[in-house]
Amino acid sequence: MARARSTSTVPRLTVRGWGLIAAAIVAFVLTQVFRRQEIAYLACFLLAVPVFSLAWVALRRVALKVRRRFSPESGSVGQTVTATIFVQNWGSLRSPAAVWVEKAAAPLQSSDPAPLPALPGYTSSTLDEPALHQLRYRLDTSYRGAHQIGPFEVTLTDPFGCAIRRVRFGGTDTVLVTPTVFELARIDLRLSTGDGAEQVSRRLVGAGEQDVIARKYLPGDSMRRVHWPATAKHGELMVRQDDQRNDQDAVIVLDAHSFVRDSAVRWKAGSDDDTDPAFEWAVSAVGSVAVHLMNEGYGVRLVGHAPGQVSDDEEVFTAPHGLSRAVRDLAFATRDALHDPLDFREAVEAAALTSPDAPPVFAIVSSAPGAAGRIRELAAMSSHPIAFVVGGDAAAGRAGLGTDRSVATELRAAGWSVLECGAHDDLPSLWKALGDARGIG
């Protein structure tokens, strides 16, 4: 098996090493002052120790091969993800005791330094490959996105502790940190029927009524018709006998463009953190609502979250496979996803073509001026438009750039049900309050 490539830094002295050199210089000066030869011997000894240390760490060769594994392979923000590092010593000599650290690309934090025990040397006559030594640490999952983990860095030092050299082994691996998804309560909303006339009370989303008749799954049945409680009860796929109202798509709009202004707010407020709490809350809200709707039987169209000019409104996410795909896609959501408002309208129109009713539309926007104008007209195209208007953070308030309440006012005037929220609000509580406010049990 080939050895992994390694890169190393130039050996350098520690504080102790520099202290010995300073002491050697003082000793040489004292030799001239006191004319004592034994002080010169001491000076030479003090100088020889750091020189020996530099040579020791420079010439010491370590041949390690490193692999890593994440458990689970991906996680949500704040979730515990354990990284296991498998280290093998392919050198014929015993590796020296050292200190290791696993590097991580910003904004994640690298692992804490930890001791690496001496690993026995490898001889091909006794083993097919060196023994595996496992190291574990808890990965930093504070930030959403795809993050590079690695390389594995070992700090070598000499027996006197006067010099160090850092050596990096192996490459990098990617760990995906998805947004936090909250479990949302089942609430009732007033949704119109297909002709837009009669208003009926429909559980959001009404695919899960307890008195529904279920039958066994037959080839060709839509996966949207699967009745998950009955499936769990019988141990086989069960579908609803009459699913006239369940083949409906919902549209979730994340207007990432409206959050771009917040980056300027944080800069003016003197914040060094490039993460926007309001935008992260918005992404988490999109994921939570999307998963909730899919679990209740809806097909979900996400629009506005994909970076660049990628058209992300064509795919309809459905349970069960769409659950993880949608959340993984949201891990890459960025404020640079500058979508034309026409994309939002086209997504709603596409959902209306495949649904018996006007589709429900959920929009998540910031409270920045102008945000309402990008989604205002969608209310007339939806059976029940709901808008989350996410306010700024504390830094914005200190900078004198507070939230603009006119966004919520303008959306309400256009027919939206508006929830005004902040970056630290509890989404499940807001969602439950949405149903309570409408007075429908």
Secondary structure as GFF3:
##gff-version 3
##sequence-region A 1 441
A	DSSP	beta_strand	6	8	.	.	.	ID=ss1
A	DSSP	beta_strand	12	13	.	.	.	ID=ss2
A	DSSP	alpha_helix	15	34	.	.	.	ID=ss3
A	DSSP	alpha_helix	37	59	.	.	.	ID=ss4
A	DSSP	beta_strand	64	71	.	.	.	ID=ss5
A	DSSP	beta_strand	74	76	.	.	.	ID=ss6
A	DSSP	beta_strand	82	89	.	.	.	ID=ss7
A	DSSP	beta_strand	98	104	.	.	.	ID=ss8
A	DSSP	beta_strand	114	116	.	.	.	ID=ss9
A	DSSP	beta_strand	133	138	.	.	.	ID=ss10
A	DSSP	beta_strand	145	157	.	.	.	ID=ss11
A	DSSP	beta_strand	163	169	.	.	.	ID=ss12
A	DSSP	beta_strand	173	178	.	.	.	ID=ss13
A	DSSP	beta_strand	187	192	.	.	.	ID=ss14
A	DSSP	beta_strand	199	204	.	.	.	ID=ss15
A	DSSP	three_ten_helix	206	208	.	.	.	ID=ss16
A	DSSP	beta_strand	214	216	.	.	.	ID=ss17
A	DSSP	three_ten_helix	223	225	.	.	.	ID=ss18
A	DSSP	alpha_helix	228	234	.	.	.	ID=ss19
A	DSSP	beta_strand	238	240	.	.	.	ID=ss20
A	DSSP	beta_strand	249	254	.	.	.	ID=ss21
A	DSSP	three_ten_helix	256	259	.	.	.	ID=ss22
A	DSSP	alpha_helix	260	269	.	.	.	ID=ss23
A	DSSP	alpha_helix	277	295	.	.	.	ID=ss24
A	DSSP	beta_strand	299	303	.	.	.	ID=ss25
A	DSSP	alpha_helix	321	330	.	.	.	ID=ss26
A	DSSP	alpha_helix	341	353	.	.	.	ID=ss27
A	DSSP	beta_strand	361	366	.	.	.	ID=ss28
A	DSSP	alpha_helix	371	375	.	.	.	ID=ss29
A	DSSP	three_ten_helix	376	381	.	.	.	ID=ss30
A	DSSP	beta_strand	385	390	.	.	.	ID=ss31
A	DSSP	alpha_helix	394	398	.	.	.	ID=ss32
A	DSSP	alpha_helix	406	413	.	.	.	ID=ss33
A	DSSP	beta_strand	417	421	.	.	.	ID=ss34
A	DSSP	alpha_helix	427	437	.	.	.	ID=ss35
###
